[in-house]
Amino acid sequence: MLDNPALPAIDPATLAVMQNALRQIVDEMDIALEKAAFNPVMSEARDRANGIYHPVTGEVVAQGDTGLPIFVGVMQYAVQSALAAFPDMEEGDVVILNDPYCGGTHLMDVKLVRPFYYKGKRFAFLANCGHWTDIGGNVPGGFGVKATEVIQEGVRIPPIMLYRKGVLQEGILDILFANMRVPEERQGDLKAQVAALNVGEERLTALLDKYGDGTVTRYIDELNARAEQQMRAYITQIPDGSYHFETSLDSDGIVLEPINVVLQMTVKGDRLQFDFTGSSKPVKGPLNGSISATFAAVFVALKHVFPEVPINAGIFRPVDMIVPEDTFLNAKYPRAVSGSSAEVSLRVVDAVFGCLAQAVPDRVPAACFGSVANFTISGYDQKRDKPFIMFRFSGGGYGGHPICDGLTNGNAPISAARTSPVEIIEQLYPLTFDHYRIREGSAGAGYHRGGFGMEFQIRLREGEAVSSVLGDRGRFPPYGLHGGHDAEKADVEYVTSGISYRPEHVTKDEGILMAAGDTARVATPGGGGWGDPMTRDPRKVLRDVMMGYFSREAAKRDYGVVLRDGASGLEVDEDATRRIRNGHTSLKEAS
């Protein structure tokens, strides 16, 4: 950014205007990308993000309100990788990349980076990321559960110049799209990402025309400084000390052994350190995490606990991270990584929450559902006479919180996305949902119970198709806190030719052949419970039973609440409830 020493003092009103103006620019970029994208994962589910970045360091300046939070930290790495590859980027240049080892997550998340020039000088970088529903590779959709190296997962794009001085390098696209399924959809997605950068350039130019480049630079620096101060102030509210937590992924999809996230969080004054030493070694299958995704997941978790802190470069300064290269959280070429940005990142979030729950228990929820169950069906659409790839991720239950119950069927806490609407999927693909519903009994019981997961069953209407699923939480459930119960685990079931099939790795498999009438059912976990369920208000338990969230038997077993049929309907048997609860001596005995 440009320096101008002769600037007036910071005006609080202008500072607020500037902060919101920068956020609004990115919001408009997000909307432009959403409206123009061809694939519903971006256009409906909002699996995308945009941002503004520093012209020298590549650090994040601003993000929008609807972009995926996990992408913002990741894109900082991507911008820095593009800058390292092309330090002298000129006006009109655009770099494309998806390399998980230099600012990427999994290969399907494709990023564009453009330098923004104002009056002949580089003022910032504009960047975005969007999930493409295919990137080539062995398995349609990119989630190759049996992949043992990244080459099998799809086309790996290191930082490459896609536009030079505004001129598209069409040969690059010819190579890329020749190696991807449904290339016309990929072309539309790419054009949408370029259009979003154009919107950002127009809006940022207008802001600089109004206030001047020196003033905007000064206020950006001030916003960063204040975010750093705010983050340091919050860190001082955490008691000094070291906090340890371990959690596990089910398996890597190939070897049926748990993958462990080991975290030591150290608080000293106004600084935090996250040390992942001791986590599992790199794994054979695709459940390795990129360093950029691990980094971003830590800050997403912190943002949940300290939501008032804005996302910019300032919040990263008081935080140190140690992620040894010999762990699965810092994958190196050629490790497979398709599970990086969702499944692995979610377990990193769980580990951070687990440490913070020991330090500031009044701020931290129990574990969320912890798996988006990446699900793909691909085949040939006979009516439209063209191939199709349907990809969707799923929501689940959030953990019970110190002040409230967990959210039901929320999207992943690394995300601000939405699940693609049933109606859109049924319209675009030869697929029908037999049901899409809240998963009864999936939430962990607690004083504040977890939210409930969801369950869908999808049917192939015609033709033949192949399916894959890459999820987690099929063996290790979302944990409860402070006496709260664990939630139910995930479940996946296919019925092909009338025969039921459940994957050995529960939520991970590929190459499942489907014919017309065959079905797939995916059930996601709820969230863990917070606090002793025997202390939950019986009226809330009654309401949950009447809503169909869990049974009368579960109310008695998990909450010690006895319900009976009264004159006006179901009601709490207060005497029987009191007797059960008074005789309750421990959660273990009650369960």
VOGU-3710 file (C-alpha; in Angstrom, 3 decimals, decimal comma):
1> mldnpalpai> 0,000/0,000/0,000  1,082/3,608/-0,505  2,706/5,767/2,172  1,661/9,329/2,874  3,134/10,831/6,070  1,055/14,001/5,911  -2,199/12,484/7,110  -4,676/13,907/9,627  -5,513/12,182/12,889  -7,756/9,145/12,833
11> dpatlavmqn> -11,439/10,081/12,878  -13,602/7,414/14,604  -16,553/7,966/12,300  -14,414/7,683/9,185  -12,751/4,588/10,637  -16,146/2,900/11,008  -17,142/3,966/7,499  -13,887/2,613/6,087  -14,233/-0,722/7,857  -17,746/-1,205/6,551
21> alrqivdemd> -16,847/0,042/3,076  -14,082/-2,543/2,732  -16,395/-5,276/3,979  -19,111/-4,106/1,585  -16,716/-4,340/-1,353  -15,996/-7,966/-0,541  -19,683/-8,685/0,075  -20,459/-7,427/-3,423  -17,693/-9,609/-4,836  -19,240/-12,594/-3,044
31> ialekaafnp> -22,677/-11,804/-4,447  -21,315/-11,403/-7,981  -19,600/-14,779/-7,773  -22,681/-16,437/-6,327  -24,991/-15,038/-9,002  -22,733/-15,913/-11,938  -21,387/-19,342/-10,934  -22,621/-22,332/-12,900  -22,352/-25,074/-10,296  -24,832/-25,039/-7,389
41> vmseardran> -22,128/-25,627/-4,792  -21,072/-22,027/-5,412  -24,328/-20,489/-6,632  -26,621/-22,038/-4,009  -24,431/-23,439/-1,236  -22,018/-20,464/-1,213  -18,876/-22,577/-1,104  -16,791/-19,570/-2,070  -15,111/-16,468/-0,651  -13,447/-13,234/-1,723
51> giyhpvtgev> -10,986/-10,961/-0,004  -8,696/-7,928/-0,167  -5,022/-8,464/0,658  -1,928/-6,386/1,394  0,183/-5,559/-1,706  3,534/-6,383/-0,085  2,903/-9,010/2,593  -0,204/-10,661/1,134  -1,909/-10,466/4,538  -5,683/-10,240/4,699
61> vaqgdtglpi> -7,163/-6,726/4,775  -10,876/-7,496/4,604  -13,345/-10,326/4,188  -17,084/-10,322/3,642  -19,877/-11,515/5,879  -20,891/-14,510/3,749  -17,604/-15,899/2,443  -16,369/-19,159/3,943  -14,269/-18,241/6,999  -11,887/-21,151/6,384
71> fvgvmqyavq> -11,040/-19,675/2,968  -9,961/-16,285/4,265  -6,916/-17,545/6,143  -6,211/-20,049/3,388  -6,310/-17,372/0,689  -3,717/-15,352/2,594  -1,329/-18,249/1,984  -2,466/-18,427/-1,646  -1,825/-14,721/-2,242  1,605/-15,040/-0,656
81> salaafpdme> 2,375/-18,042/-2,877  1,299/-16,130/-5,982  3,405/-13,173/-4,882  6,432/-15,404/-4,343  6,025/-16,926/-7,811  5,387/-13,585/-9,545  6,779/-10,733/-7,407  6,417/-8,240/-10,259  2,796/-8,860/-11,172  1,493/-6,102/-13,393
91> egdvvilndp> -1,873/-4,487/-13,852  -4,265/-6,905/-15,548  -2,399/-10,029/-14,445  -4,362/-12,858/-12,820  -2,789/-15,918/-11,201  -4,695/-19,196/-10,849  -3,803/-21,942/-8,358  -5,207/-24,788/-6,313  -1,957/-26,354/-5,078  -2,584/-27,636/-1,531
101> ycggthlmdv> 1,089/-27,256/-0,696  1,216/-23,542/-1,409  -1,919/-21,964/-0,081  -4,497/-24,542/-1,014  -6,861/-26,917/0,734  -8,105/-29,676/-1,543  -7,771/-29,458/-5,307  -11,427/-28,570/-5,902  -10,933/-25,169/-4,229  -9,615/-23,027/-7,088
111> klvrpfyykg> -8,197/-19,582/-6,348  -7,628/-16,484/-8,456  -5,273/-13,676/-7,406  -5,159/-10,280/-9,118  -2,988/-7,270/-8,244  -5,049/-4,105/-7,891  -3,384/-0,968/-9,245  -4,424/2,592/-8,536  -2,897/5,464/-10,484  -0,130/3,208/-11,715
121> krfaflancg> 0,895/1,764/-8,336  -0,005/-1,537/-6,730  -2,368/-0,862/-3,845  -3,669/-4,329/-2,920  -4,451/-7,816/-4,121  -7,945/-9,068/-4,840  -8,470/-12,803/-4,524  -11,216/-15,369/-4,456  -11,774/-19,067/-4,061  -14,566/-21,298/-5,291
131> hwtdiggnvp> -15,308/-25,009/-5,081  -15,372/-26,636/-8,525  -17,421/-29,841/-8,594  -14,741/-31,653/-10,567  -11,030/-31,172/-11,024  -10,193/-34,407/-12,870  -8,648/-37,361/-11,092  -9,721/-40,930/-10,485  -13,066/-40,181/-8,857  -15,735/-37,777/-10,176
141> ggfgvkatev> -16,028/-34,841/-7,819  -12,471/-35,159/-6,513  -13,110/-36,976/-3,222  -11,133/-40,108/-3,996  -11,274/-42,015/-0,715  -8,670/-44,543/-1,857  -6,266/-41,940/-3,263  -2,749/-42,324/-1,887  -1,227/-39,295/-3,598  -2,443/-35,972/-4,879
151> iqegvrippi> -1,876/-36,903/-8,531  -4,780/-39,341/-8,244  -7,092/-36,623/-6,914  -7,066/-34,312/-9,907  -5,232/-31,531/-11,692  -2,794/-29,772/-9,380  -2,332/-26,147/-10,417  0,711/-24,344/-9,016  0,646/-20,543/-9,266  0,275/-19,949/-13,026
161> mlyrkgvlqe> -0,329/-16,709/-14,889  -3,837/-17,017/-16,357  -4,076/-13,412/-17,599  -1,077/-11,310/-18,626  -1,819/-7,602/-18,737  -5,479/-8,414/-19,222  -4,965/-10,995/-21,978  -6,267/-14,496/-21,276  -3,708/-17,254/-21,815  -6,150/-19,595/-23,510
171> gildilfanm> -3,651/-22,428/-23,836  -3,644/-22,745/-20,047  -7,409/-23,227/-20,017  -7,246/-25,725/-22,872  -4,928/-27,914/-20,803  -6,955/-27,560/-17,616  -10,406/-28,172/-19,077  -9,201/-31,086/-21,217  -8,530/-32,896/-17,945  -11,804/-32,140/-16,151
181> rvpeerqgdl> -15,284/-33,591/-16,367  -18,150/-31,341/-17,493  -15,716/-28,656/-18,720  -18,440/-26,213/-19,783  -19,491/-25,911/-16,140  -15,887/-25,292/-15,094  -15,608/-22,545/-17,712  -18,678/-20,851/-16,282  -17,320/-21,045/-12,752  -14,004/-19,546/-13,818
191> kaqvaalnvg> -15,715/-16,658/-15,609  -17,784/-16,026/-12,480  -14,631/-15,776/-10,381  -13,075/-13,334/-12,847  -16,282/-11,276/-12,819  -16,115/-11,060/-9,028  -12,578/-9,678/-9,260  -13,843/-7,081/-11,740  -16,511/-5,980/-9,262  -13,896/-5,661/-6,529
201> eerltalldk> -11,692/-3,552/-8,761  -14,548/-1,187/-9,612  -15,667/-0,758/-6,007  -12,179/-0,342/-4,583  -11,352/2,240/-7,248  -14,463/4,199/-6,275  -13,444/4,117/-2,600  -9,961/5,431/-3,387  -11,370/8,112/-5,672  -13,538/9,321/-2,799
211> ygdgtvtryi> -11,046/9,237/0,077  -7,621/9,079/-1,555  -5,150/6,233/-1,470  -3,154/7,651/1,432  -6,199/8,018/3,653  -7,473/4,521/2,899  -4,021/3,071/3,584  -3,803/4,874/6,914  -7,194/3,629/8,006  -6,440/0,053/6,946
221> delnaraeqq> -3,283/0,157/9,067  -5,326/1,494/11,973  -7,939/-1,240/11,580  -5,196/-3,857/11,675  -3,641/-2,291/14,762  -6,967/-2,146/16,582  -7,806/-5,745/15,682  -4,463/-6,793/17,121  -5,122/-4,811/20,308  -8,579/-6,339/20,586
231> mrayitqipd> -7,255/-9,864/20,120  -4,537/-9,296/22,715  -7,125/-7,970/25,156  -9,236/-11,095/24,720  -6,215/-13,351/25,160  -5,474/-11,699/28,505  -8,924/-12,882/29,647  -7,717/-16,484/29,296  -5,844/-17,653/32,417  -2,131/-18,175/31,823
241> gsyhfetsld> -1,105/-21,797/31,548  -0,898/-24,801/29,248  -3,982/-26,720/28,171  -3,904/-30,118/26,473  -6,545/-31,820/24,340  -6,662/-34,772/21,973  -9,306/-35,813/19,480  -9,393/-38,234/16,564  -10,615/-38,757/13,038  -12,062/-42,214/12,343
251> sdgivlepin> -9,556/-43,311/9,695  -7,920/-42,223/6,463  -10,298/-44,304/4,329  -7,659/-46,959/3,636  -6,179/-47,995/6,985  -8,820/-48,531/9,661  -6,931/-46,754/12,424  -7,694/-43,445/14,168  -5,829/-40,283/13,202  -5,006/-38,207/16,246
261> vvlqmtvkgd> -4,962/-34,439/16,636  -2,837/-33,568/19,662  -2,853/-29,936/20,762  -1,029/-28,085/23,509  -2,341/-24,535/23,903  -0,172/-22,183/25,939  -1,349/-18,803/27,168  1,153/-16,248/28,402  -0,029/-12,701/28,917  -1,388/-11,432/25,620
271> rlqfdftgss> 0,024/-14,217/23,446  -1,274/-17,639/22,434  0,659/-20,618/21,153  -0,869/-23,670/19,488  1,495/-26,639/19,308  0,377/-29,721/17,364  3,475/-31,758/18,168  2,527/-35,373/18,784  -0,278/-35,482/16,224  -0,377/-38,495/13,919
281> kpvkgplngs> 2,145/-38,927/11,137  1,051/-38,291/7,547  -1,489/-40,915/6,518  -1,802/-43,103/3,459  -5,252/-41,908/2,398  -6,718/-38,447/1,667  -7,175/-37,322/5,290  -4,041/-35,190/5,345  -4,308/-31,479/6,058  -2,513/-28,619/4,363
291> isatfaavfv> -0,681/-26,150/6,602  -2,868/-23,324/5,302  -6,069/-25,178/6,241  -4,704/-26,006/9,703  -3,725/-22,369/10,224  -7,128/-21,119/9,096  -9,036/-23,636/11,246  -7,319/-22,386/14,411  -8,444/-18,833/13,728  -11,964/-19,889/12,797
301> alkhvfpevp> -12,205/-21,548/16,217  -10,916/-18,400/17,923  -13,428/-16,323/15,977  -16,256/-18,471/17,385  -15,083/-17,775/20,927  -14,235/-14,099/20,334  -16,724/-13,122/17,599  -16,303/-9,370/18,026  -12,760/-9,403/16,626  -12,744/-8,466/12,911
311> inagifrpvd> -10,779/-10,644/10,511  -7,668/-8,895/9,249  -3,911/-9,253/9,581  -3,938/-7,844/13,104  -5,578/-10,858/14,721  -2,809/-13,206/13,588  0,042/-11,283/15,211  -0,400/-12,390/18,864  -0,728/-16,069/17,897  2,093/-18,549/17,278
321> mivpedtfln> 1,637/-21,960/15,703  3,824/-25,040/15,715  2,767/-27,659/13,160  5,629/-30,140/12,664  6,267/-31,258/9,104  6,141/-34,907/10,152  2,447/-34,675/11,074  -0,633/-35,165/8,926  -1,623/-31,531/9,620  1,261/-30,202/7,508
331> akypravsgs> 1,017/-32,317/4,379  3,832/-32,316/1,853  3,835/-33,476/-1,740  2,626/-36,028/-2,786  0,238/-36,680/0,143  -3,463/-36,926/-0,751  -5,514/-34,082/0,735  -9,138/-34,158/-0,440  -10,358/-34,362/3,172  -8,258/-31,395/4,253
341> saevslrvvd> -10,565/-28,403/4,172  -13,590/-30,005/5,803  -12,998/-33,168/7,791  -9,446/-32,476/9,017  -10,090/-28,788/9,645  -13,172/-29,596/11,703  -11,153/-31,826/13,990  -8,616/-29,013/14,442  -11,514/-26,774/15,501  -12,611/-29,446/17,993
351> avfgclaqav> -9,111/-29,561/19,468  -8,968/-25,779/19,891  -12,410/-25,795/21,504  -11,297/-28,620/23,784  -8,359/-26,581/25,066  -10,353/-23,374/25,422  -13,142/-25,207/27,270  -10,669/-25,916/30,062  -9,488/-22,309/30,193  -12,712/-20,330/29,643
361> pdrvpaacfg> -15,565/-22,815/30,188  -18,211/-20,083/30,105  -17,411/-19,273/26,460  -16,978/-22,606/24,709  -19,592/-25,055/23,363  -19,392/-28,828/23,255  -18,265/-30,459/20,022  -20,284/-29,871/16,872  -21,255/-32,632/14,432  -17,791/-32,445/12,931
371> svanftisgy> -18,298/-33,876/9,435  -19,889/-32,431/6,313  -20,146/-35,894/4,668  -18,844/-34,918/1,218  -21,212/-36,849/-1,032  -21,073/-37,281/-4,808  -23,177/-39,044/-7,425  -22,119/-38,849/-11,065  -23,390/-40,406/-14,242  -25,099/-39,613/-17,519
381> dqkrdkpfim> -28,345/-37,654/-17,596  -30,363/-39,354/-20,328  -33,012/-36,641/-20,611  -30,492/-33,833/-20,949  -28,107/-36,023/-22,944  -25,042/-34,983/-20,981  -22,895/-36,150/-18,067  -23,552/-34,833/-14,576  -21,752/-34,574/-11,243  -23,845/-33,861/-8,164
391> frfsgggygg> -21,870/-32,906/-5,077  -23,345/-31,861/-1,749  -22,207/-31,408/1,797  -24,482/-31,709/4,805  -25,210/-29,864/8,004  -25,503/-31,275/11,496  -25,913/-30,330/15,124  -23,817/-27,771/16,979  -22,715/-28,472/20,518  -24,664/-27,225/23,492
401> hpicdgltng> -23,377/-23,844/24,645  -23,020/-22,342/28,129  -25,952/-20,029/27,355  -28,168/-22,016/24,974  -28,900/-25,254/23,151  -26,901/-26,110/20,059  -28,043/-25,160/16,561  -29,908/-27,882/14,656  -28,795/-28,737/11,112  -26,291/-25,919/10,961
411> napisaarts> -23,485/-25,891/8,465  -19,934/-26,606/9,540  -18,380/-24,036/11,913  -15,571/-23,477/9,400  -18,222/-22,363/6,945  -20,834/-19,749/6,216  -22,209/-21,885/3,402  -25,672/-23,291/2,902  -26,630/-26,784/1,831  -27,905/-26,900/-1,730
421> pveiieqlyp> -31,721/-26,891/-1,767  -33,414/-30,217/-2,438  -35,508/-28,642/-5,197  -32,435/-27,390/-7,060  -30,747/-30,786/-6,966  -33,890/-32,568/-8,152  -34,266/-30,058/-10,976  -30,661/-30,242/-12,180  -29,975/-33,965/-11,845  -31,825/-37,310/-12,320
431> ltfdhyrire> -32,126/-37,655/-8,551  -35,021/-37,615/-6,078  -34,948/-37,168/-2,319  -37,089/-39,772/-0,563  -36,686/-37,779/2,624  -34,672/-34,926/4,088  -35,298/-34,518/7,806  -33,976/-33,818/11,262  -32,345/-36,914/12,699  -34,322/-37,900/15,779
441> gsagagyhrg> -32,286/-38,581/18,912  -28,948/-37,526/17,422  -28,165/-34,672/19,848  -26,112/-35,138/22,980  -28,191/-34,665/26,137  -27,249/-31,822/28,457  -28,440/-28,921/30,573  -28,118/-27,283/27,185  -28,513/-30,118/24,695  -26,745/-30,278/21,388
451> gfgmefqirl> -28,457/-29,481/18,138  -29,754/-32,319/15,989  -28,162/-33,739/12,893  -29,975/-34,387/9,654  -30,683/-37,374/7,456  -31,419/-37,627/3,775  -32,096/-40,487/1,409  -31,528/-39,870/-2,275  -32,655/-42,082/-5,165  -31,318/-42,388/-8,710
461> regeavssvl> -34,308/-41,926/-11,010  -32,871/-43,383/-14,193  -29,735/-44,706/-15,820  -26,582/-45,698/-13,985  -24,265/-43,743/-11,721  -21,294/-44,052/-9,407  -21,152/-42,592/-5,906  -18,532/-41,676/-3,332  -18,657/-40,331/0,198  -15,915/-38,856/2,352
471> gdrgrfppyg> -16,996/-38,011/5,875  -16,096/-38,730/9,481  -17,531/-39,144/12,998  -18,669/-42,678/12,224  -16,538/-44,183/15,010  -15,857/-41,333/17,440  -18,886/-39,202/18,369  -18,930/-35,444/19,023  -18,004/-34,992/22,668  -20,082/-33,438/25,431
481> lhgghdaeka> -18,709/-31,021/28,024  -19,154/-30,537/31,766  -21,341/-33,601/32,192  -23,095/-33,345/28,846  -23,497/-36,516/26,794  -21,796/-37,324/23,513  -23,932/-37,066/20,376  -24,843/-39,886/18,014  -22,293/-40,911/15,394  -22,648/-40,559/11,617
491> dveyvtsgis> -24,090/-43,308/9,438  -24,079/-44,063/5,702  -26,073/-46,772/3,943  -26,510/-47,684/0,276  -29,237/-49,975/-1,024  -28,342/-51,331/-4,474  -30,413/-54,028/-6,189  -32,316/-54,363/-2,928  -29,193/-55,177/-0,901  -28,070/-52,942/1,976
501> yrpehvtkde> -24,418/-51,949/2,117  -22,557/-49,982/4,785  -18,924/-48,976/4,147  -16,243/-50,609/6,286  -14,965/-47,135/7,150  -18,562/-46,084/7,944  -18,501/-42,710/6,165  -15,776/-43,251/3,571  -16,000/-45,155/0,296  -15,832/-44,700/-3,449
511> gilmaagdta> -16,841/-46,411/-6,671  -20,285/-47,496/-5,450  -22,313/-48,433/-8,522  -25,964/-47,402/-8,581  -28,783/-48,266/-10,973  -32,211/-46,705/-11,348  -34,121/-47,042/-8,076  -31,036/-47,521/-5,898  -30,677/-45,268/-2,870  -28,072/-43,724/-0,613
521> rvatpggggw> -28,807/-42,560/2,935  -26,558/-40,176/4,862  -27,145/-39,356/8,544  -25,014/-36,719/10,250  -24,274/-36,448/13,980  -25,836/-34,021/16,380  -23,804/-31,820/18,692  -22,512/-32,807/22,102  -24,418/-31,781/25,209  -23,247/-29,103/27,668
531> gdpmtrdprk> -23,852/-29,600/31,378  -25,688/-32,262/33,382  -28,893/-33,288/31,540  -30,495/-34,173/34,877  -30,649/-30,440/35,605  -32,410/-29,452/32,358  -35,793/-27,798/32,749  -38,390/-30,596/32,391  -40,599/-28,251/30,363  -37,872/-28,018/27,730
541> vlrdvmmgyf> -37,601/-31,802/27,676  -41,378/-32,034/27,185  -41,221/-29,551/24,330  -38,455/-31,532/22,610  -40,459/-34,756/22,827  -43,562/-33,019/21,464  -41,459/-31,671/18,589  -40,364/-35,214/17,768  -36,701/-34,562/18,553  -36,412/-37,625/20,802
551> sreaakrdyg> -38,651/-40,224/22,428  -40,365/-40,413/25,814  -37,997/-43,242/26,668  -34,993/-41,022/25,911  -36,481/-38,258/28,068  -36,570/-40,644/31,014  -33,222/-42,316/30,308  -31,138/-39,226/29,544  -32,924/-36,457/31,448  -34,742/-38,252/34,249
561> vvlrdgasgl> -38,006/-36,723/33,028  -41,121/-38,882/33,137  -43,930/-37,910/30,765  -47,519/-39,050/30,920  -50,716/-38,617/28,941  -52,794/-35,929/30,645  -56,233/-34,499/30,026  -54,857/-31,886/27,625  -52,096/-33,993/26,108  -48,593/-35,001/27,057
571> evdedatrri> -47,366/-33,548/30,361  -44,549/-33,867/32,892  -45,133/-36,278/35,766  -43,479/-34,032/38,332  -43,520/-36,509/41,229  -42,003/-39,344/39,205  -39,457/-36,974/37,694  -38,462/-35,700/41,116  -37,997/-39,231/42,432  -35,762/-40,241/39,540
581> rnghtslkea> -33,677/-37,088/39,729  -33,300/-37,215/43,494  -32,032/-40,760/43,199  -29,572/-39,808/40,460  -26,032/-40,067/41,848  -23,868/-39,880/38,753  -24,210/-39,441/35,016  -22,611/-42,823/34,476  -25,199/-44,608/36,612  -28,066/-42,665/35,001
591> s> -27,026/-43,757/31,525
//
